[in-house]
Amino acid sequence: MTKFVDGSPVMTLVDKARLSNALGLPERSLFIHKSMAGELQNLPPEIQKQFFVFENADQLKAGLRDLQTRGGVGEIRVNAPFLPGGGMSGHGLHSVNIRMGDDGQLIMDNNWGTDKDQVISSDALMLATNAERWGNTKFRPEGPNPARPGDPGFGKPTVWTPDGPGTGRNPNEDPQAYQKRINQLQQDRDQEIKNKIEALQKELKIQPDLQKELTELVQERTALQRANADFQKAYKTWLVTKSGDEPSLTDYLERYRLR
């Protein structure tokens, strides 16, 4: 494909498993805590076999040990705000590489850069991987923005979303701040597509074969604007009524086939 898709690999668990399977990566190399394993239900066997579901650190280490004897390196889903130094704010669900050192230490290789790599304790990693702990102050470490009962945004952030920057409401983020941030993200994406359209329009004068790509970009921008407008309208209504589930931008992107 030559068409720009996204500035970040926003992927669901199923997306990652399909990619893992297609690349021939070892089975049971994608690690996920049991609290989020509901996303794996009713999936084909070739997808499920890529996952290792764990409940505690001992199970995780056993799975990593088995994987490393088969020559693999693990990938694990975490909620970034709950990693050490996350400050209870940040990008939300994220995937990092994970392996065990010779001394049994858990070593996390974060694709945000080497300065985000760290040796992490079992307790700290369980906090970042177990969705049941994200709404419970008993397990929260002290930090610059520890949300507590009564604070804006206290409770579980959105879980059932793709991993990637901006997915879900952060734990210390109130609904209005979330709505504003999502709107800004969509405006930035719209501007990026607009810039590409303008660049293509200039190139079109000397390369007529670019017309198809230009048409697709214009359609994508229109669909993106409609998806964001529909989401913002639904979210404003939900903030008033609090009726039903909290609207998810992901649902509206899927509706317009932007995911």
C-alpha positions in Angstrom: 0.0 0.0 0.0 1.2 3.5 -0.7 -1.8 5.1 1.1 -1.0 6.7 4.5 -3.0 4.7 7.1 -2.0 5.9 10.6 0.9 7.5 12.4 0.9 4.7 15.0 0.2 1.0 14.8 -3.2 1.0 16.6 -4.0 -2.7 16.7 -6.5 -5.0 18.5 -5.4 -8.2 20.1 -6.7 -10.1 17.1 -4.7 -7.9 14.7 -1.5 -8.6 16.6 -2.2 -12.4 16.7 -2.8 -12.5 13.0 0.4 -10.6 12.3 2.3 -12.8 14.8 0.9 -15.9 13.1 1.6 -14.6 9.6 5.2 -13.8 10.5 5.7 -17.4 11.9 6.4 -16.2 15.5 6.3 -18.9 18.2 3.0 -19.9 19.7 2.1 -18.5 23.1 4.3 -15.5 22.6 1.6 -12.8 23.2 1.0 -12.4 26.9 -2.3 -11.1 28.3 -3.7 -11.1 31.8 -6.8 -13.1 32.4 -8.8 -10.0 33.2 -8.7 -9.0 29.5 -8.9 -12.4 28.0 -12.6 -12.0 27.2 -11.5 -10.4 23.9 -10.2 -13.8 22.8 -13.5 -15.6 23.1 -14.8 -17.4 20.0 -11.6 -16.7 17.9 -10.2 -19.3 15.5 -7.7 -21.7 17.0 -4.8 -20.3 14.9 -5.4 -16.9 16.6 -5.9 -18.2 20.1 -2.7 -20.3 20.0 -0.6 -17.1 19.8 -1.7 -16.1 23.3 -0.5 -17.0 26.8 -3.1 -16.1 29.4 -1.7 -15.6 32.9 -3.3 -14.8 36.3 -0.1 -14.1 38.3 3.6 -13.5 38.1 4.6 -17.1 38.6 2.5 -18.1 35.6 3.9 -15.3 33.5 7.4 -16.3 34.3 6.7 -19.9 33.5 5.3 -18.9 30.2 8.3 -16.7 29.4 10.7 -19.4 30.4 9.0 -21.8 28.1 9.0 -19.3 25.2 12.7 -18.4 25.6 13.7 -22.1 25.5 11.9 -22.1 22.1 13.9 -19.0 21.0 11.2 -16.4 21.3 10.7 -13.1 23.0 7.4 -12.2 24.6 5.0 -9.3 23.9 2.8 -8.2 26.8 -0.2 -5.9 27.0 0.1 -3.2 29.7 -1.9 -0.1 30.7 0.9 2.5 30.4 -0.3 4.9 33.1 0.1 2.1 35.6 3.8 1.3 34.8 6.4 2.7 37.2 6.7 6.4 36.4 3.4 6.5 34.5 1.9 8.9 37.0 -1.6 7.5 36.4 -1.8 9.4 33.1 -0.6 8.6 29.6 -1.5 6.8 26.5 -3.5 3.9 27.8 -3.2 0.3 26.5 0.2 -0.4 25.0 2.3 -3.4 24.0 5.9 -4.0 25.1 8.4 -6.8 24.7 9.1 -8.7 27.8 11.7 -11.3 28.7 13.3 -12.9 31.8 16.9 -12.4 32.7 19.2 -15.2 33.9 18.5 -14.1 37.5 14.7 -14.3 37.0 14.3 -10.5 36.6 11.5 -9.3 34.3 13.0 -7.0 31.6 10.7 -4.8 29.7 11.8 -3.5 26.2 9.5 -0.5 25.4 9.3 0.6 21.7 8.8 4.2 22.9 12.6 4.3 23.3 15.5 2.9 25.4 14.8 5.5 28.1 11.5 3.8 28.7 13.1 0.3 29.0 13.2 -1.0 32.6 13.7 -4.0 34.9 10.3 -4.2 36.5 9.2 -6.0 39.7 6.5 -8.7 39.6 4.1 -6.5 41.7 4.6 -3.5 39.4 4.0 -5.5 36.3 0.8 -7.2 37.7 -0.5 -3.7 38.5 0.0 -2.6 34.8 -1.5 -5.8 33.3 -4.4 -6.7 35.6 -7.5 -4.7 34.6 -9.2 -5.5 37.9 -6.6 -3.4 39.8 -7.1 -0.2 37.8 -10.1 0.9 39.8 -8.9 -0.1 43.2 -6.8 2.3 45.3 -5.5 -0.5 47.4 -3.1 -1.5 44.7 -2.2 2.0 43.5 1.3 3.2 44.2 1.7 6.8 45.2 2.4 9.0 42.3 2.0 12.6 41.0 -1.6 12.0 39.9 -3.0 9.0 41.8 -6.8 9.1 41.2 -8.8 8.3 44.3 -12.5 7.8 45.0 -14.2 11.1 44.4 -11.5 12.4 42.1 -12.3 13.1 38.5 -11.7 10.0 36.3 -11.5 7.5 39.2 -12.4 4.0 38.1 -11.4 1.7 35.3 -10.3 3.3 32.1 -11.8 1.9 28.9 -10.4 -1.5 28.3 -12.0 -3.0 25.2 -10.1 -0.8 22.7 -7.2 -1.3 20.4 -3.7 -0.8 21.8 -2.2 2.5 20.9 -1.8 6.2 21.8 -5.0 7.9 22.7 -7.0 4.7 23.2 -9.6 4.9 26.0 -10.0 7.4 28.8 -7.0 7.7 31.0 -7.5 7.0 34.7 -6.9 10.6 35.9 -8.9 12.1 33.0 -12.4 13.4 33.5 -14.9 13.0 30.6 -14.6 16.6 29.4 -10.8 16.4 29.2 -11.1 13.1 27.4 -13.6 14.5 24.9 -11.3 17.5 24.3 -8.2 15.3 23.8 -9.9 13.0 21.4 -11.3 15.9 19.4 -7.7 17.4 19.2 -6.3 14.0 18.0 -8.9 13.9 15.3 -8.3 17.5 14.3 -4.5 16.7 14.0 -5.3 13.6 11.9 -7.6 15.7 9.7 -4.9 18.3 9.1 -2.4 15.6 8.2 -4.7 14.2 5.6 -5.5 17.7 4.3 -1.8 18.4 3.9 -1.4 15.2 1.9 -4.4 16.1 -0.3 -2.9 19.5 -1.1 0.5 17.9 -1.9 -1.2 15.4 -4.2 -3.2 18.1 -6.0 0.1 19.8 -6.9 1.6 16.5 -8.1 -1.5 15.7 -10.1 -0.6 18.3 -12.7 2.4 16.2 -13.7 1.2 12.8 -12.6 -2.4 12.2 -13.6 -2.3 8.6 -12.3 -2.5 9.9 -8.8 -6.2 10.8 -9.2 -7.3 7.5 -7.6 -5.2 8.1 -4.5 -6.4 11.6 -4.2 -10.0 10.5 -4.4 -9.4 8.0 -1.6 -7.8 10.5 0.6 -10.7 13.0 0.1 -13.2 10.2 1.0 -11.2 9.2 4.0 -11.1 12.8 5.3 -14.8 13.2 4.9 -15.5 9.9 6.7 -13.1 10.9 9.5 -14.9 14.2 10.0 -18.3 12.5 10.1 -17.1 9.9 12.5 -15.7 12.5 14.9 -18.8 14.6 14.6 -21.1 11.7 15.4 -18.8 10.6 18.3 -18.7 14.1 19.8 -22.5 14.5 19.6 -23.1 11.1 21.2 -20.5 11.8 23.9 -22.1 15.2 24.8 -25.4 13.4 25.1 -23.9 10.7 27.3 -22.3 13.3 29.6 -25.8 14.7 30.3 -27.8 11.5 30.5 -25.1 8.9 31.6 -27.5 6.4 29.9 -26.0 3.2 28.5 -22.3 2.5 27.8 -19.9 5.3 27.4 -19.5 6.0 23.7 -16.3 4.9 22.1 -14.6 6.7 19.2 -13.4 3.3 18.0 -17.0 2.2 17.3 -17.6 5.3 15.1 -14.3 4.8 13.2 -15.4 1.2 12.5 -18.8 2.4 11.3 -17.1 4.5 8.7 -14.5 1.8 8.0 -11.6 3.9 9.2 -10.2 1.2 11.5 
